[in-house]
Amino acid sequence: MQQFKIRGQDAQGSGYFGAPRKGRIHNGVDLICESGLYIKSRTHGMVTKIGYPYDPADEKKGHLRYVEVSFDGNRFRYFYLDPMVQVGDKIVAGDVIGCSQDLTEIYTGITQHFHFEWIGPDGEFVDPTSMFDLL
């Protein structure tokens, strides 16, 4: 399975779960990767949403996407991916679900990464750090 390192402090903040973010907390983890990397699902389930984290009409960030894979009431969201799946697709852990999008031209001084969130059946964000073999 793919191994990653969590984005540390850079010009745009920190990528750890619970890190402060302008009056709120970071609800996921930012995992360092090169743009264009094929990202594999950490779980099996079904693709339940392909969305936009920002307004699609935004000229700067409107092309950024995310993929949501759901299983047993849990939702796993992979942000800043160019999707390679469609809503309704059944996913097995290890399947490629998308290709990481470039963030460095959008956010000055940011470390290239994708963002991963886990939302439990109760709607609360869960620290997803344990789902990754971290470097």
PyMOL commands that set and color helices and strands:
alter all, ss='L'
color gray80, all
select helices_A, chain A and resi 129-131
alter helices_A, ss='H'
color red, helices_A
select strands_A, chain A and resi 3-4+20-21+24-25+29-32+38-40+45-51+66-71+74-79+81-83+90-91+96-100+113-119+125-126+133-134
alter strands_A, ss='S'
color yellow, strands_A
deselect
rebuild
show_as cartoon
